[in-house]
Amino acid sequence: MSHRSLRTAASGDGRLTPVATPTLVSGSKSTRSTIALKMLMAVSGLIFIGFLLAHMYGNLKVFAGHEAFNTYAEHLRTIGEPMLPHAGLLWILRVGLIAALVVHVFSAIALTRRAHKARTVKYVVKKNKGSSLSSRTMRWGGLALFLFLIWHLLNFTIGKVNPTGGATNDPYNLLVDTFSPEAWYVSVVYFLALIALGFHLHHGVWSACQTLGFTNAASSRNRAKDAGLVVAIVIAGGFALIPLSVLTGIVTK
């Protein structure tokens, strides 16, 4: 411990007594806030995993046909009526997801800035050694997913960039038009985003389990890694089935 973080003071009998300085206190606060940021990031990430599973389940109803898919989409807007206004619960969920997204992005940026600030020249080594591809692509993958999310909302929710040229009351046809063979490049972007999502989920689940204290034993660490892999394959693979089925003609108007 350096002299900057510990000083001595004379007691009444002349003995020297160690006294903590503000450096230690501030360091402790910094550590606590870092842990809090990691906790916020883990919990908000798990919220998004829950949403993605529910969203994937709804999207897979496209295989049930035009009427079933559109009925499901309309049902989302009428849940809670008449206690809630039309699409009231849907907007509550949207606000909750936006809040979780803000917390997740803010925590990621804050932790990244702290990591860069703490890094010094003498510790510059090959950081990638021993790390997985998923962990190395977390930050750039997260940024790519954020940009994809903006496009996704503009296309399917707001209706400003979709193939029909505006808002539509037919979600099934909008989905089929979006991933049609004529607009194959949209599906390519979608597949690339799903690859980024898979990598993000693979490491994110493991990291969340570690932050929340579920990886104290070697067996639990292995289970957390396996869980990350399963979640990544199920969610990314489930979403990928939709454009793939439209491109191959399995799902049509």
NUZA-171425 format. One line per field, with one value per residue: residue in one letter; x, y, z of N, C-alpha, C in turn; residue number from 1. Coordinates in steps of 0.05 Angstrom, whole numbers, plus 5000, padded with zeros to 4 digits. Example, Ala and Ser with C-alpha at 12.3 -4.5 7.8 and 13.67 -1.06 7.14 Angstrom:
REM residues 2
residu: [A/S]
n.c1: [5264/5257]
n.c2: [4886/4955]
n.c3: [5156/5142]
ca.c1: [5246/5273]
ca.c2: [4910/4979]
ca.c3: [5156/5143]
c.c1: [5264/5258]
c.c2: [4934/5001]
c.c3: [5156/5157]
num: [1/2]
//
This chain:
REM residues 253
residu: [M/S/H/R/S/L/R/T/A/A/S/G/D/G/R/L/T/P/V/A/T/P/T/L/V/S/G/S/K/S/T/R/S/T/I/A/L/K/M/L/M/A/V/S/G/L/I/F/I/G/F/L/L/A/H/M/Y/G/N/L/K/V/F/A/G/H/E/A/F/N/T/Y/A/E/H/L/R/T/I/G/E/P/M/L/P/H/A/G/L/L/W/I/L/R/V/G/L/I/A/A/L/V/V/H/V/F/S/A/I/A/L/T/R/R/A/H/K/A/R/T/V/K/Y/V/V/K/K/N/K/G/S/S/L/S/S/R/T/M/R/W/G/G/L/A/L/F/L/F/L/I/W/H/L/L/N/F/T/I/G/K/V/N/P/T/G/G/A/T/N/D/P/Y/N/L/L/V/D/T/F/S/P/E/A/W/Y/V/S/V/V/Y/F/L/A/L/I/A/L/G/F/H/L/H/H/G/V/W/S/A/C/Q/T/L/G/F/T/N/A/A/S/S/R/N/R/A/K/D/A/G/L/V/V/A/I/V/I/A/G/G/F/A/L/I/P/L/S/V/L/T/G/I/V/T/K]
n.c1: [5017/5013/5044/5011/4960/4955/4965/4998/4980/4992/4975/4945/4981/5029/5039/5040/4986/4954/4918/4863/4863/4830/4839/4834/4781/4754/4770/4744/4691/4690/4699/4652/4613/4627/4615/4560/4545/4557/4521/4472/4477/4477/4425/4391/4405/4386/4332/4323/4335/4291/4251/4266/4258/4202/4187/4207/4176/4126/4136/4146/4096/4083/4087/4039/4005/3972/3924/3927/3976/3967/3923/3947/3983/3947/3922/3961/3955/3907/3907/3889/3848/3782/3808/3857/3878/3873/3927/3954/3981/4021/4050/4068/4102/4139/4160/4185/4223/4253/4274/4305/4341/4367/4392/4425/4459/4482/4509/4546/4577/4598/4628/4664/4693/4716/4749/4785/4809/4834/4873/4942/5007/5046/5016/5000/4988/4980/4916/4876/4892/4873/4820/4751/4720/4669/4671/4709/4682/4641/4632/4634/4597/4552/4543/4532/4484/4452/4447/4422/4374/4349/4339/4305/4260/4244/4228/4190/4157/4150/4146/4173/4214/4201/4186/4135/4129/4107/4065/4028/3970/3974/4010/4031/4037/4072/4118/4130/4139/4184/4225/4227/4250/4265/4282/4331/4378/4362/4351/4402/4427/4397/4411/4465/4461/4437/4478/4514/4481/4478/4532/4535/4497/4518/4566/4544/4505/4538/4570/4532/4515/4562/4569/4524/4536/4532/4572/4609/4632/4671/4638/4590/4607/4618/4566/4542/4568/4551/4496/4496/4512/4468/4424/4440/4440/4386/4355/4379/4378/4323/4299/4324/4300/4255/4264/4292/4254/4218/4250/4259/4210/4175/4143/4093/4052]
n.c2: [4976/5044/5105/5146/5128/5114/5141/5162/5176/5209/5179/5188/5165/5169/5131/5110/5110/5078/5114/5118/5150/5199/5177/5121/5118/5141/5106/5060/5076/5081/5028/5005/5031/5013/4959/4964/4985/4942/4905/4931/4929/4873/4858/4889/4868/4815/4826/4841/4793/4762/4792/4784/4729/4726/4759/4731/4684/4706/4724/4676/4657/4669/4624/4600/4624/4677/4700/4682/4705/4761/4766/4755/4799/4841/4828/4840/4894/4901/4879/4884/4920/4939/4968/4991/5038/5031/4994/5005/4972/4954/5000/5011/4968/4981/5029/5010/4976/5013/5042/5002/4994/5044/5043/4998/5013/5061/5040/5006/5043/5074/5036/5021/5069/5074/5029/5043/5088/5067/5037/5031/5046/5007/4962/4947/4894/4834/4834/4803/4751/4688/4703/4699/4700/4721/4753/4791/4819/4845/4902/4928/4896/4907/4961/4955/4926/4964/5003/4971/4962/5012/5016/4972/4987/5032/5006/4964/4983/5040/5049/5076/5063/5016/4965/4975/5029/5060/5065/5007/4965/4912/4868/4817/4816/4858/4837/4794/4823/4853/4814/4792/4758/4796/4838/4821/4839/4863/4819/4799/4839/4832/4779/4786/4820/4784/4748/4780/4789/4737/4727/4768/4752/4703/4714/4751/4726/4692/4730/4759/4720/4712/4763/4765/4727/4672/4637/4612/4563/4513/4478/4507/4550/4526/4510/4560/4579/4542/4553/4605/4593/4561/4596/4636/4607/4589/4637/4671/4634/4622/4671/4676/4638/4661/4703/4668/4630/4660/4676/4627/4612/4585/4613/4653/4704]
n.c3: [5000/4983/5007/4996/5002/5054/5117/5179/5247/5308/5369/5435/5471/5445/5407/5338/5294/5241/5191/5149/5085/5042/4992/4994/5009/4965/4926/4943/4936/4881/4866/4885/4855/4804/4808/4816/4766/4733/4753/4739/4684/4675/4695/4662/4613/4618/4621/4568/4542/4558/4533/4479/4472/4479/4436/4393/4396/4383/4330/4304/4295/4245/4214/4221/4188/4150/4175/4229/4246/4240/4274/4323/4325/4329/4377/4414/4418/4441/4491/4559/4553/4575/4614/4603/4553/4481/4456/4503/4542/4510/4500/4551/4559/4519/4538/4584/4561/4533/4576/4599/4558/4556/4607/4600/4556/4577/4622/4596/4566/4608/4637/4597/4589/4640/4639/4599/4622/4666/4643/4633/4603/4616/4623/4574/4537/4498/4497/4477/4483/4501/4507/4485/4419/4423/4469/4453/4415/4438/4448/4397/4372/4402/4389/4334/4338/4362/4322/4284/4310/4308/4253/4248/4279/4249/4203/4216/4258/4258/4205/4162/4128/4102/4051/4031/4032/4073/4133/4152/4158/4157/4184/4171/4114/4109/4134/4098/4051/4066/4071/4021/3961/3922/3952/3974/3998/4045/4077/4081/4113/4158/4173/4185/4228/4264/4271/4299/4344/4364/4380/4419/4456/4472/4501/4535/4568/4598/4623/4653/4689/4717/4740/4773/4810/4800/4785/4818/4826/4789/4759/4756/4726/4677/4665/4659/4613/4576/4578/4556/4504/4486/4491/4454/4406/4403/4403/4361/4320/4318/4302/4253/4222/4200/4158/4125/4111/4082/4039/4014/3998/4031/4067/4044/4012]
ca.c1: [5000/5030/5041/4989/4934/4955/4983/4998/4974/5000/4954/4950/5005/5052/5042/5031/4963/4947/4893/4856/4861/4808/4844/4822/4752/4745/4774/4722/4666/4693/4694/4623/4598/4633/4599/4532/4542/4557/4495/4452/4481/4468/4396/4378/4410/4368/4306/4322/4333/4263/4235/4273/4244/4174/4184/4212/4152/4105/4144/4144/4069/4081/4084/4011/3989/3965/3904/3937/3997/3954/3907/3966/3993/3925/3918/3981/3946/3882/3910/3884/3824/3780/3822/3878/3871/3883/3956/3964/4000/4043/4067/4081/4125/4158/4174/4202/4246/4270/4289/4326/4362/4383/4409/4445/4479/4496/4528/4567/4594/4612/4648/4685/4709/4733/4770/4806/4822/4851/4894/4967/5025/5061/4999/4992/4997/4960/4892/4859/4901/4856/4792/4736/4711/4645/4679/4724/4664/4618/4627/4626/4572/4530/4538/4518/4457/4437/4440/4402/4348/4337/4328/4283/4237/4235/4216/4167/4140/4143/4137/4184/4234/4194/4182/4109/4131/4092/4052/4010/3954/3977/4037/4040/4047/4096/4140/4137/4151/4210/4244/4222/4275/4271/4297/4349/4398/4351/4355/4431/4432/4384/4427/4490/4452/4432/4504/4523/4465/4487/4557/4530/4483/4536/4583/4528/4493/4560/4579/4511/4516/4585/4563/4503/4546/4524/4594/4629/4646/4678/4615/4571/4619/4613/4537/4536/4578/4532/4471/4501/4512/4441/4408/4448/4431/4357/4344/4388/4368/4294/4294/4335/4281/4233/4272/4300/4230/4207/4268/4257/4183/4159/4123/4085/4027]
ca.c2: [5000/5067/5125/5164/5117/5109/5158/5155/5198/5203/5176/5202/5154/5172/5111/5118/5094/5081/5127/5118/5176/5201/5161/5095/5121/5146/5081/5042/5085/5075/4999/4999/5041/4995/4935/4972/4988/4915/4894/4943/4918/4845/4856/4900/4849/4793/4835/4840/4765/4755/4804/4771/4703/4731/4770/4709/4667/4719/4725/4649/4652/4673/4598/4592/4636/4706/4708/4677/4724/4787/4765/4758/4826/4858/4821/4854/4921/4902/4868/4903/4936/4968/4982/5007/5047/5014/4991/5016/4954/4953/5024/5007/4950/4996/5048/4993/4967/5037/5048/4981/5000/5067/5033/4980/5029/5079/5024/4997/5066/5082/5015/5023/5093/5068/5010/5057/5106/5051/5024/5046/5036/4983/4939/4942/4868/4823/4830/4783/4725/4673/4712/4687/4719/4734/4774/4812/4834/4855/4930/4934/4882/4922/4985/4946/4919/4988/5014/4954/4966/5036/5009/4953/5002/5048/4989/4949/4996/5067/5046/5097/5052/4989/4963/4985/5058/5074/5049/4987/4951/4884/4861/4793/4823/4875/4819/4780/4842/4860/4793/4780/4754/4820/4855/4802/4854/4868/4794/4798/4856/4818/4756/4797/4829/4761/4737/4798/4783/4711/4732/4785/4736/4681/4724/4767/4708/4683/4754/4765/4699/4718/4787/4759/4708/4644/4622/4609/4537/4506/4466/4528/4566/4511/4512/4587/4581/4526/4568/4626/4581/4552/4620/4648/4590/4589/4663/4679/4614/4625/4695/4672/4621/4677/4712/4645/4617/4678/4675/4601/4608/4570/4633/4671/4719]
ca.c3: [5000/4980/5028/4988/5010/5083/5133/5207/5265/5335/5389/5460/5485/5429/5386/5311/5287/5212/5186/5120/5073/5023/4969/4998/5009/4938/4912/4951/4923/4853/4863/4890/4832/4782/4813/4811/4737/4722/4761/4722/4657/4675/4698/4638/4592/4622/4613/4539/4534/4562/4511/4454/4472/4474/4409/4374/4397/4367/4302/4293/4288/4216/4202/4224/4166/4149/4194/4256/4252/4243/4298/4345/4326/4339/4404/4430/4421/4456/4518/4580/4548/4573/4636/4591/4526/4459/4456/4528/4554/4491/4505/4577/4554/4503/4556/4601/4545/4528/4601/4602/4537/4566/4629/4589/4540/4595/4638/4578/4560/4632/4643/4577/4595/4663/4632/4584/4640/4684/4628/4631/4583/4624/4622/4547/4528/4480/4513/4465/4488/4519/4507/4463/4399/4433/4488/4439/4397/4453/4445/4370/4366/4415/4372/4309/4345/4368/4296/4271/4324/4297/4227/4253/4287/4226/4183/4224/4277/4249/4177/4145/4108/4093/4022/4023/4031/4094/4153/4141/4178/4151/4192/4157/4087/4113/4139/4074/4032/4076/4066/3995/3945/3908/3972/3987/4013/4072/4092/4087/4136/4181/4181/4197/4255/4280/4279/4320/4367/4375/4395/4442/4476/4481/4522/4554/4588/4616/4639/4672/4709/4733/4756/4793/4829/4794/4773/4839/4823/4761/4746/4750/4704/4653/4659/4649/4586/4560/4576/4537/4477/4480/4488/4429/4383/4402/4395/4335/4300/4315/4286/4226/4207/4187/4131/4109/4101/4061/4016/4002/3989/4050/4076/4022/4016]
c.c1: [5018/5024/5019/4962/4933/4975/4981/4992/4982/4976/4962/4975/5030/5056/5030/5008/4957/4919/4887/4853/4838/4813/4831/4791/4741/4748/4752/4696/4667/4688/4665/4607/4603/4616/4570/4526/4540/4531/4472/4453/4471/4438/4382/4382/4391/4339/4302/4321/4304/4246/4241/4259/4215/4169/4188/4188/4130/4111/4141/4116/4063/4077/4055/3993/3982/3946/3914/3958/3985/3936/3924/3976/3972/3920/3937/3971/3920/3883/3905/3860/3801/3795/3845/3868/3882/3914/3969/3986/4025/4062/4080/4105/4147/4174/4193/4227/4265/4287/4311/4348/4380/4402/4432/4467/4495/4517/4551/4587/4611/4634/4671/4704/4727/4755/4793/4822/4841/4874/4919/4986/5038/5043/4989/5004/4976/4935/4875/4867/4884/4827/4778/4728/4687/4652/4693/4706/4641/4612/4618/4601/4548/4523/4523/4489/4440/4428/4419/4374/4334/4324/4303/4257/4226/4221/4190/4147/4131/4134/4148/4203/4226/4187/4155/4108/4115/4080/4032/3994/3955/4005/4048/4052/4071/4121/4149/4149/4179/4231/4241/4249/4284/4287/4316/4370/4388/4355/4384/4438/4420/4400/4453/4483/4448/4458/4516/4507/4473/4512/4553/4516/4501/4553/4566/4516/4514/4568/4558/4511/4539/4580/4544/4511/4538/4547/4616/4645/4651/4654/4594/4581/4614/4584/4530/4545/4559/4505/4473/4499/4483/4423/4414/4438/4401/4346/4353/4378/4338/4286/4303/4316/4261/4242/4280/4276/4216/4224/4265/4229/4165/4137/4118/4059/4003]
c.c2: [5025/5087/5145/5154/5110/5128/5150/5180/5190/5201/5190/5191/5155/5152/5121/5099/5099/5095/5127/5146/5176/5184/5133/5097/5124/5121/5061/5050/5078/5045/4992/5008/5024/4970/4940/4974/4960/4900/4904/4932/4889/4843/4866/4881/4825/4800/4834/4811/4755/4766/4790/4744/4706/4741/4749/4690/4680/4719/4697/4641/4657/4646/4587/4605/4665/4714/4705/4698/4752/4788/4768/4786/4846/4853/4836/4883/4923/4890/4890/4921/4923/4983/5000/5016/5028/5016/5002/4999/4953/4976/5023/4989/4964/5015/5033/4984/4990/5044/5027/4985/5023/5059/5016/4995/5047/5063/5014/5019/5073/5062/5016/5046/5088/5049/5024/5076/5091/5038/5042/5032/5010/4958/4933/4916/4858/4815/4808/4754/4711/4681/4701/4709/4734/4757/4797/4829/4846/4884/4938/4920/4896/4947/4977/4939/4943/5002/4998/4958/4991/5030/4991/4967/5020/5031/4977/4964/5024/5067/5067/5086/5025/4989/4974/5016/5073/5054/5030/4974/4921/4875/4836/4800/4841/4858/4805/4799/4850/4840/4779/4777/4779/4840/4838/4815/4860/4843/4791/4814/4843/4795/4765/4807/4806/4747/4754/4793/4757/4713/4747/4769/4714/4691/4738/4750/4699/4706/4761/4745/4704/4742/4781/4737/4679/4627/4618/4583/4531/4495/4487/4546/4552/4512/4539/4591/4565/4540/4591/4616/4573/4576/4634/4633/4591/4615/4672/4660/4617/4649/4691/4655/4637/4688/4689/4632/4634/4676/4649/4594/4592/4588/4652/4686/4700]
c.c3: [5000/5003/5021/4997/5040/5096/5162/5223/5293/5354/5415/5474/5467/5407/5360/5303/5257/5210/5156/5109/5053/4998/4971/4997/4981/4921/4918/4938/4893/4848/4866/4866/4807/4784/4807/4781/4724/4729/4743/4694/4655/4676/4673/4615/4594/4615/4582/4528/4536/4540/4485/4451/4466/4446/4388/4373/4380/4337/4289/4286/4259/4202/4204/4203/4171/4172/4223/4264/4257/4268/4323/4348/4336/4368/4423/4436/4437/4484/4539/4576/4563/4596/4625/4563/4505/4457/4481/4540/4536/4495/4532/4574/4538/4520/4574/4586/4538/4552/4605/4582/4546/4588/4618/4573/4558/4611/4621/4572/4585/4639/4623/4582/4620/4657/4617/4602/4658/4670/4627/4611/4591/4624/4594/4537/4508/4496/4503/4472/4509/4520/4482/4443/4408/4452/4474/4422/4412/4448/4417/4362/4378/4399/4347/4315/4350/4341/4282/4284/4314/4270/4230/4261/4264/4206/4192/4242/4267/4220/4158/4124/4098/4064/4013/4022/4052/4114/4140/4164/4174/4158/4177/4129/4089/4117/4113/4053/4040/4068/4039/3980/3930/3926/3988/4005/4042/4089/4099/4112/4161/4191/4195/4225/4274/4289/4302/4346/4380/4391/4421/4464/4488/4504/4544/4576/4608/4634/4660/4695/4728/4751/4779/4813/4825/4784/4793/4837/4794/4746/4738/4728/4678/4645/4648/4620/4567/4557/4556/4508/4468/4474/4461/4405/4380/4392/4367/4314/4296/4298/4257/4209/4191/4160/4113/4096/4079/4036/4000/3993/4008/4061/4053/4029/4010]
num: [1/2/3/4/5/6/7/8/9/10/11/12/13/14/15/16/17/18/19/20/21/22/23/24/25/26/27/28/29/30/31/32/33/34/35/36/37/38/39/40/41/42/43/44/45/46/47/48/49/50/51/52/53/54/55/56/57/58/59/60/61/62/63/64/65/66/67/68/69/70/71/72/73/74/75/76/77/78/79/80/81/82/83/84/85/86/87/88/89/90/91/92/93/94/95/96/97/98/99/100/101/102/103/104/105/106/107/108/109/110/111/112/113/114/115/116/117/118/119/120/121/122/123/124/125/126/127/128/129/130/131/132/133/134/135/136/137/138/139/140/141/142/143/144/145/146/147/148/149/150/151/152/153/154/155/156/157/158/159/160/161/162/163/164/165/166/167/168/169/170/171/172/173/174/175/176/177/178/179/180/181/182/183/184/185/186/187/188/189/190/191/192/193/194/195/196/197/198/199/200/201/202/203/204/205/206/207/208/209/210/211/212/213/214/215/216/217/218/219/220/221/222/223/224/225/226/227/228/229/230/231/232/233/234/235/236/237/238/239/240/241/242/243/244/245/246/247/248/249/250/251/252/253]
//
